Amino acid sequence: MISRIDVMPVYLRSMEHDDLATISDIERRSYDFPWSHGVFRDCLLAGYNCIALERGNEVVGYGILSVAAGEAHILNLCVDPVFRSLGYGARILDEMLSRARYAEVKQVFLEVRPSNVNAITLYRKRGFHRIAKRPAYYQAREGREDAEVFSLKLEDAD
Ligand SMILES: CC(C)(COP(=O)(O)OP(=O)(O)OC[C@H]1O[C@@H](n2cnc3c(N)ncnc32)[C@H](O)[C@@H]1OP(=O)(O)O)[C@@H](O)C(=O)NCCC(=O)NCCS
């Protein structure tokens, strides 16, 4: 895929409570079954690694990573549909992996819908491999959809 060019500066920082209205709006425009405002608030309260990507003065992407017992779980990764294909998703993912390394995590896990080709392409590019399937894991428009479980062993990564 050829990424679009963006000249606006962006930076990554920790998510704050004041970001949640913007983040919930991006979430609603991105997923058929979005997380509620309360789920994001609980992630902040739980002390998860909650990352916001700011472009200009505007939050346009976010990622949430939980870390425990030498393992990390990517719980969310999302970019505002208006600002996709600019490299932002990859930057947020790299920040989550860097935080996982800093926390001496050995293995990172995530679930993704098999239909989510863009996300799967990104995860594979960063070295994630499919390790399992969770049948009927996700709500879907009709019934349920399986989840693919992907994993990255950090000591094996670039
Ligand atoms: C997945 C997502 C975060 C990617 O964010 P993004 O900012 O558009 O991605 P980037 O511009 O950083 O692209 C990184 C890589 O992802 C892949 N990718 C992203 N969009 C793609 C597209 N439309 N077509 C093909 N590959 C794509 C490519 O490998 C790309 O690398 P490249 O530009 O070197 O080819 C974004 O599509 C999104 O928010 N989707 C909705 C939420 C979601 O499904 N999150 C994942 C939950 S598991």
PDBQT file of the ligand as one rigid body, heavy atoms in Angstrom, charges set to zero:
ROOT
HETATM    1  C1  LIG A 201      -5.918  -0.774  11.527  1.00  0.00    +0.000 C 
HETATM    2  C2  LIG A 201      -5.705   0.744  11.601  1.00  0.00    +0.000 C 
HETATM    3  C3  LIG A 201      -5.394   1.124  13.041  1.00  0.00    +0.000 C 
HETATM    4  C4  LIG A 201      -4.498   1.100  10.709  1.00  0.00    +0.000 C 
HETATM    5  O1  LIG A 201      -4.247   2.500  10.910  1.00  0.00    +0.000 OA
HETATM    6  P1  LIG A 201      -3.637   3.409   9.743  1.00  0.00    +0.000 P 
HETATM    7  O2  LIG A 201      -3.165   4.656  10.380  1.00  0.00    +0.000 OA
HETATM    8  O3  LIG A 201      -4.584   3.536   8.620  1.00  0.00    +0.000 OA
HETATM    9  O4  LIG A 201      -2.414   2.493   9.270  1.00  0.00    +0.000 OA
HETATM   10  P2  LIG A 201      -0.999   3.005   8.741  1.00  0.00    +0.000 P 
HETATM   11  O5  LIG A 201      -1.174   4.146   7.791  1.00  0.00    +0.000 OA
HETATM   12  O6  LIG A 201      -0.091   3.192   9.895  1.00  0.00    +0.000 OA
HETATM   13  O7  LIG A 201      -0.543   1.736   7.903  1.00  0.00    +0.000 OA
HETATM   14  C5  LIG A 201       0.289   0.776   8.481  1.00  0.00    +0.000 C 
HETATM   15  C6  LIG A 201       0.228  -0.506   7.674  1.00  0.00    +0.000 C 
HETATM   16  O8  LIG A 201      -1.063  -1.090   7.829  1.00  0.00    +0.000 OA
HETATM   17  C7  LIG A 201      -1.455  -1.701   6.599  1.00  0.00    +0.000 C 
HETATM   18  N1  LIG A 201      -2.622  -0.984   6.094  1.00  0.00    +0.000 N 
HETATM   19  C8  LIG A 201      -3.256   0.046   6.700  1.00  0.00    +0.000 A 
HETATM   20  N2  LIG A 201      -4.296   0.455   5.913  1.00  0.00    +0.000 NA
HETATM   21  C9  LIG A 201      -4.306  -0.339   4.824  1.00  0.00    +0.000 A 
HETATM   22  C10 LIG A 201      -5.136  -0.415   3.663  1.00  0.00    +0.000 A 
HETATM   23  N3  LIG A 201      -6.168   0.430   3.483  1.00  0.00    +0.000 N 
HETATM   24  N4  LIG A 201      -4.874  -1.350   2.744  1.00  0.00    +0.000 NA
HETATM   25  C11 LIG A 201      -3.843  -2.220   2.921  1.00  0.00    +0.000 A 
HETATM   26  N5  LIG A 201      -3.005  -2.188   4.000  1.00  0.00    +0.000 NA
HETATM   27  C12 LIG A 201      -3.246  -1.263   4.932  1.00  0.00    +0.000 A 
HETATM   28  C13 LIG A 201      -0.274  -1.552   5.669  1.00  0.00    +0.000 C 
HETATM   29  O9  LIG A 201       0.563  -2.664   5.866  1.00  0.00    +0.000 OA
HETATM   30  C14 LIG A 201       0.408  -0.311   6.184  1.00  0.00    +0.000 C 
HETATM   31  O10 LIG A 201       1.779  -0.249   5.945  1.00  0.00    +0.000 OA
HETATM   32  P3  LIG A 201       2.339   0.463   4.572  1.00  0.00    +0.000 P 
HETATM   33  O11 LIG A 201       1.743   1.829   4.518  1.00  0.00    +0.000 OA
HETATM   34  O12 LIG A 201       3.814   0.462   4.777  1.00  0.00    +0.000 OA
HETATM   35  O13 LIG A 201       1.896  -0.404   3.451  1.00  0.00    +0.000 OA
HETATM   36  C15 LIG A 201      -6.938   1.514  11.052  1.00  0.00    +0.000 C 
HETATM   37  O14 LIG A 201      -7.318   0.965   9.818  1.00  0.00    +0.000 OA
HETATM   38  C16 LIG A 201      -8.140   1.507  11.985  1.00  0.00    +0.000 C 
HETATM   39  O15 LIG A 201      -8.240   2.332  12.898  1.00  0.00    +0.000 OA
HETATM   40  N6  LIG A 201      -9.105   0.580  11.763  1.00  0.00    +0.000 N 
HETATM   41  C17 LIG A 201     -10.337   0.546  12.563  1.00  0.00    +0.000 C 
HETATM   42  C18 LIG A 201     -10.059   0.034  13.952  1.00  0.00    +0.000 C 
HETATM   43  C19 LIG A 201      -9.493  -1.360  13.926  1.00  0.00    +0.000 C 
HETATM   44  O16 LIG A 201      -9.989  -2.218  13.204  1.00  0.00    +0.000 OA
HETATM   45  N7  LIG A 201      -8.435  -1.582  14.733  1.00  0.00    +0.000 N 
HETATM   46  C20 LIG A 201      -7.781  -2.869  14.855  1.00  0.00    +0.000 C 
HETATM   47  C21 LIG A 201      -8.495  -3.679  15.882  1.00  0.00    +0.000 C 
HETATM   48  S1  LIG A 201      -7.726  -5.290  16.081  1.00  0.00    +0.000 SA
ENDROOT
TORSDOF 0
